[in-house]
Amino acid sequence: MEIKELGHIVLYVRELERSVAFYRDILGWRQVFPEISESSGLGVPAAAFSSGRTHHELLLIEVGADAAALPPGRRVGLYHFGLKVGDSDDELRAALERVKRAGVRIAGASDHTVTHSLYIYDPDGNEIELYIDVPGVDWRTNPALVAAPIRPLRL
């Protein structure tokens, strides 16, 4: 077997409408099935999003307000997922301004040599990396660049 690409991510969320507003209105993802109801075909309230690369890249499933929170600190499971937001630091700065205006909680920013990354939290505390690939960095020729020391990023 050979994995060809990461297809999609599924997140459980407390309040679907709140999460839909975050992913659609703040991050700008296109919602591909707009019904926010149990008639989603899954039997539970759900919504899907796509950048256009495939049928869906993100699926949100509502689990209710009483669902357990993500435990803080080091734990087994998802740490974060990355979303490419452009090809330049100007585009990353624009993303930073957009999330700041929306009151999104920001975790930090890092220069990973191959990427410049901004880390934010969604309404349920899932960490998301918004990043750009640094122009001119040839990680294919020098794969060690992927594991270069992480440095602070000033946007």
C-alpha positions as CSV (number, residue, x, y, z in Angstrom):
1,M,0.0,0.0,0.0
2,E,1.1,3.6,-0.7
3,I,-0.6,6.6,0.8
4,K,-1.2,9.2,-1.9
5,E,-2.3,12.2,0.2
6,L,-4.1,13.1,3.4
7,G,-7.7,13.1,2.3
8,H,-9.7,14.7,5.1
9,I,-10.0,15.5,8.8
10,V,-13.1,14.9,11.0
11,L,-13.6,16.9,14.1
12,Y,-16.2,16.5,16.8
13,V,-17.5,19.9,17.9
14,R,-19.8,21.1,20.7
15,E,-21.9,23.6,18.7
16,L,-22.0,23.1,15.0
17,E,-23.3,26.5,14.1
18,R,-20.5,28.2,16.0
19,S,-17.8,26.0,14.4
20,V,-19.4,26.4,10.9
21,A,-19.1,30.2,11.4
22,F,-15.5,29.9,12.4
23,Y,-14.4,27.6,9.5
24,R,-16.5,29.3,6.8
25,D,-16.7,32.9,7.8
26,I,-13.3,33.4,9.5
27,L,-11.0,30.9,7.8
28,G,-12.9,31.2,4.5
29,W,-13.5,27.5,3.6
30,R,-16.3,26.7,1.2
31,Q,-19.1,24.7,2.9
32,V,-19.9,21.8,0.6
33,F,-23.0,20.5,2.3
34,P,-24.7,23.4,3.9
35,E,-27.4,21.6,5.8
36,I,-26.7,22.0,9.5
37,S,-29.2,19.4,10.7
38,E,-29.6,15.7,11.3
39,S,-30.7,15.3,7.7
40,S,-27.0,15.6,6.7
41,G,-27.0,11.9,5.7
42,L,-24.9,11.0,8.7
43,G,-27.9,11.0,11.1
44,V,-26.3,13.7,13.3
45,P,-25.8,17.4,12.7
46,A,-22.8,17.8,10.5
47,A,-21.2,20.1,7.9
48,A,-18.4,19.6,5.4
49,F,-15.9,22.0,3.8
50,S,-13.5,21.9,0.9
51,S,-10.9,24.1,-0.7
52,G,-11.8,22.6,-4.0
53,R,-9.0,20.0,-4.0
54,T,-11.3,17.2,-3.2
55,H,-15.0,16.5,-2.2
56,H,-14.3,17.4,1.4
57,E,-11.2,18.1,3.5
58,L,-12.9,18.9,6.8
59,L,-16.0,17.3,8.3
60,L,-17.5,18.7,11.5
61,I,-19.9,16.5,13.6
62,E,-21.8,18.0,16.5
63,V,-21.6,16.1,19.8
64,G,-23.3,18.7,22.1
65,A,-22.4,21.2,24.8
66,D,-21.9,18.5,27.4
67,A,-19.1,16.7,25.5
68,A,-15.8,16.4,27.4
69,A,-13.2,19.1,26.7
70,L,-9.8,18.4,25.2
71,P,-7.4,17.7,28.1
72,P,-4.7,20.3,28.4
73,G,-1.0,19.6,27.9
74,R,0.7,16.6,26.4
75,R,-1.7,13.8,25.5
76,V,-2.2,11.1,22.9
77,G,-4.2,12.2,19.8
78,L,-4.3,15.2,17.5
79,Y,-1.9,18.0,18.3
80,H,-2.8,20.3,15.4
81,F,-3.5,20.3,11.7
82,G,-2.0,22.6,9.1
83,L,-3.8,24.8,6.5
84,K,-1.8,26.4,3.8
85,V,-3.0,30.0,3.4
86,G,-0.8,31.3,0.6
87,D,2.7,31.6,-0.7
88,S,4.1,34.7,1.0
89,D,4.6,36.3,4.4
90,D,2.2,39.1,3.2
91,E,-0.6,36.5,2.9
92,L,0.3,35.1,6.4
93,R,0.2,38.6,7.8
94,A,-3.3,39.1,6.2
95,A,-4.4,35.8,7.8
96,L,-3.1,37.1,11.2
97,E,-5.0,40.3,10.9
98,R,-8.2,38.5,9.9
99,V,-8.1,36.1,12.9
100,K,-7.1,39.0,15.2
101,R,-10.2,41.1,14.0
102,A,-12.4,38.0,14.7
103,G,-11.1,37.6,18.2
104,V,-9.6,34.2,17.5
105,R,-7.2,32.9,20.3
106,I,-3.6,32.8,19.0
107,A,-1.1,30.2,20.3
108,G,2.0,31.6,18.6
109,A,4.1,31.9,15.4
110,S,7.1,29.9,14.3
111,D,9.7,29.9,11.6
112,H,10.3,26.3,10.6
113,T,12.7,27.1,7.8
114,V,10.5,25.3,5.3
115,T,7.3,27.1,6.5
116,H,6.3,30.2,8.3
117,S,3.5,29.3,10.6
118,L,0.8,31.0,12.8
119,Y,-0.9,28.8,15.4
120,I,-4.5,29.5,16.4
121,Y,-7.4,27.7,18.2
122,D,-10.8,26.9,16.9
123,P,-13.9,27.4,19.2
124,D,-13.4,23.9,20.7
125,G,-9.7,24.3,21.4
126,N,-8.4,22.4,18.4
127,E,-5.1,23.9,17.4
128,I,-4.7,24.9,13.7
129,E,-1.5,25.9,11.9
130,L,-2.0,28.5,9.3
131,Y,1.2,28.4,7.1
132,I,3.0,29.4,3.9
133,D,5.8,27.4,2.3
134,V,8.9,29.6,2.4
135,P,9.9,30.5,-1.2
136,G,13.2,29.2,-2.4
137,V,13.6,26.5,0.3
138,D,14.4,23.2,-1.4
139,W,13.4,20.6,1.2
140,R,13.2,17.9,-1.5
141,T,16.9,18.2,-2.2
142,N,17.8,18.7,1.5
143,P,15.1,16.8,3.6
144,A,17.0,17.8,6.8
145,L,15.5,21.3,6.4
146,V,12.2,19.8,7.5
147,A,13.7,19.1,10.9
148,A,15.6,22.4,11.2
149,P,15.5,24.1,14.6
150,I,12.3,26.1,15.2
151,R,12.8,29.9,15.6
152,P,10.3,32.6,16.6
153,L,8.5,34.3,13.7
154,R,7.8,38.0,13.8
155,L,5.0,38.9,11.4
